Amino acid sequence: MKDQISLSDSSKISLPVRNLLALLAATAFGIFAYTEITARLVSLENSRHIMEADLITKSDQKIVDQEQYLLLEILSTSQEKTDAEMESMRNNNVNLNRAMQDIKEMKETIEMLKDKVRANGSHQ
């Protein structure tokens, strides 16, 4: 029963100083690492909360924004109407050129008919 350990408040432990310092260093490193990890987690959580709060406030539409969207919609509708009108006017130039050509041909035909009427009127 020599391997039995008995502990009491007056027990003494003999430990080399190098091992004692290594235990103290490992404990200090563990505490430091825990503190740093906790601080980093708190920092990340605060950043997330701040970002969410900013995102919510930025996503709220203010009256000025609503007016701008309304004006944008009105301008867009007006632009679409103007585009449609320009599309319909594109063919007007072709039609006018054709009409001018027809008028010239009609004038020539009328002059020719007038000449024939004059020629027929002089023979009688």
Kinemage of the C-alpha trace (Angstrom):
@kinemage 1
@onewidth
@group {chain A} dominant
@subgroup {mainchain}
@vectorlist {calphas} color= white
{ca met a 1} P 0.000 0.000 0.000
{ca lys a 2} L 2.885 2.230 -0.605
{ca asp a 3} L 1.309 3.716 -3.772
{ca gln a 4} L -1.516 5.242 -1.818
{ca ile a 5} L -1.592 9.048 -1.587
{ca ser a 6} L -3.020 10.713 1.436
{ca leu a 7} L -3.810 14.446 1.244
{ca ser a 8} L -4.523 16.765 4.079
{ca asp a 9} L -4.205 20.473 4.786
{ca ser a 10} L -0.678 19.920 6.020
{ca ser a 11} L 0.470 17.818 3.026
{ca lys a 12} L 3.576 19.010 1.223
{ca ile a 13} L 4.207 18.762 -2.477
{ca ser a 14} L 7.671 18.794 -3.887
{ca leu a 15} L 7.817 19.991 -7.476
{ca pro a 16} L 10.781 21.157 -9.487
{ca val a 17} L 10.738 24.929 -10.094
{ca arg a 18} L 10.922 24.424 -13.880
{ca asn a 19} L 7.708 22.361 -13.833
{ca leu a 20} L 6.049 24.891 -11.517
{ca leu a 21} L 6.949 27.729 -13.887
{ca ala a 22} L 5.697 25.707 -16.872
{ca leu a 23} L 2.354 25.111 -15.111
{ca leu a 24} L 2.076 28.792 -14.249
{ca ala a 25} L 2.935 29.787 -17.839
{ca ala a 26} L 0.401 27.314 -19.268
{ca thr a 27} L -2.272 28.631 -16.889
{ca ala a 28} L -1.453 32.243 -17.751
{ca phe a 29} L -1.537 31.442 -21.487
{ca gly a 30} L -4.896 29.688 -21.105
{ca ile a 31} L -6.377 32.659 -19.235
{ca phe a 32} L -4.959 35.098 -21.814
{ca ala a 33} L -6.303 33.049 -24.738
{ca tyr a 34} L -9.744 32.800 -23.125
{ca thr a 35} L -9.800 36.569 -22.529
{ca glu a 36} L -8.786 37.328 -26.128
{ca ile a 37} L -11.346 34.943 -27.604
{ca thr a 38} L -14.084 36.403 -25.409
{ca ala a 39} L -13.105 39.962 -26.374
{ca arg a 40} L -13.092 39.048 -30.083
{ca leu a 41} L -16.537 37.442 -29.828
{ca val a 42} L -17.945 40.489 -28.047
{ca ser a 43} L -16.399 42.768 -30.692
{ca leu a 44} L -17.905 40.730 -33.546
{ca glu a 45} L -21.332 40.642 -31.914
{ca asn a 46} L -21.278 44.409 -31.358
{ca ser a 47} L -20.231 44.988 -34.968
{ca arg a 48} L -23.074 42.797 -36.192
{ca his a 49} L -25.619 44.611 -34.032
{ca ile a 50} L -24.375 47.997 -35.226
{ca met a 51} L -24.434 46.874 -38.862
{ca glu a 52} L -27.973 45.507 -38.522
{ca ala a 53} L -29.141 48.736 -36.887
{ca asp a 54} L -27.535 50.801 -39.677
{ca leu a 55} L -29.052 48.535 -42.325
{ca ile a 56} L -32.520 48.893 -40.839
{ca thr a 57} L -32.251 52.680 -40.625
{ca lys a 58} L -30.881 52.899 -44.178
{ca ser a 59} L -33.639 50.672 -45.583
{ca asp a 60} L -36.408 52.869 -44.185
{ca gln a 61} L -37.759 55.122 -46.900
{ca lys a 62} L -37.940 58.730 -45.968
{ca ile a 63} L -40.419 61.153 -47.491
{ca val a 64} L -37.720 62.615 -49.745
{ca asp a 65} L -36.907 59.145 -51.072
{ca gln a 66} L -40.559 58.445 -51.787
{ca glu a 67} L -40.872 61.748 -53.668
{ca gln a 68} L -37.790 60.919 -55.713
{ca tyr a 69} L -39.142 57.481 -56.614
{ca leu a 70} L -42.467 59.051 -57.606
{ca leu a 71} L -40.712 61.624 -59.804
{ca leu a 72} L -38.590 58.891 -61.324
{ca glu a 73} L -41.698 56.882 -62.171
{ca ile a 74} L -43.373 59.937 -63.743
{ca leu a 75} L -40.278 60.719 -65.810
{ca ser a 76} L -40.001 57.110 -66.912
{ca thr a 77} L -43.622 57.069 -68.073
{ca ser a 78} L -43.137 60.370 -69.889
{ca gln a 79} L -40.015 59.055 -71.596
{ca glu a 80} L -41.877 55.946 -72.752
{ca lys a 81} L -44.640 58.119 -74.259
{ca thr a 82} L -42.054 60.298 -75.999
{ca asp a 83} L -40.313 57.243 -77.400
{ca ala a 84} L -43.609 55.902 -78.752
{ca glu a 85} L -44.417 59.270 -80.352
{ca met a 86} L -40.972 59.466 -81.946
{ca glu a 87} L -41.450 55.941 -83.277
{ca ser a 88} L -44.726 56.938 -84.913
{ca met a 89} L -43.197 60.139 -86.347
{ca arg a 90} L -40.328 58.241 -87.928
{ca asn a 91} L -42.595 57.116 -90.780
{ca asn a 92} L -44.075 60.612 -91.312
{ca asn a 93} L -40.980 61.821 -93.170
{ca val a 94} L -41.250 58.932 -95.630
{ca asn a 95} L -44.964 59.626 -96.087
{ca leu a 96} L -44.343 63.344 -96.654
{ca asn a 97} L -41.669 62.637 -99.278
{ca arg a 98} L -44.050 60.253 -101.053
{ca ala a 99} L -46.858 62.835 -100.918
{ca met a 100} L -44.572 65.547 -102.387
{ca gln a 101} L -43.628 63.208 -105.223
{ca asp a 102} L -47.309 62.435 -105.880
{ca ile a 103} L -48.140 66.174 -105.892
{ca lys a 104} L -45.408 66.831 -108.472
{ca glu a 105} L -46.756 64.027 -110.645
{ca met a 106} L -50.296 65.439 -110.278
{ca lys a 107} L -49.104 68.914 -111.283
{ca glu a 108} L -47.422 67.498 -114.360
{ca thr a 109} L -50.577 65.535 -115.238
{ca ile a 110} L -52.759 68.635 -114.712
{ca glu a 111} L -50.461 70.720 -116.919
{ca met a 112} L -50.557 68.044 -119.581
{ca leu a 113} L -54.377 67.935 -119.388
{ca lys a 114} L -54.532 71.738 -119.553
{ca asp a 115} L -52.342 71.665 -122.656
{ca lys a 116} L -54.622 69.063 -124.266
{ca val a 117} L -57.736 71.114 -123.418
{ca arg a 118} L -56.112 74.235 -124.905
{ca ala a 119} L -55.100 72.277 -127.989
{ca asn a 120} L -58.632 70.887 -128.411
{ca gly a 121} L -60.181 74.300 -127.855
{ca ser a 122} L -58.118 75.934 -130.604
{ca his a 123} L -59.210 73.386 -133.274
{ca gln a 124} L -62.900 74.210 -133.013
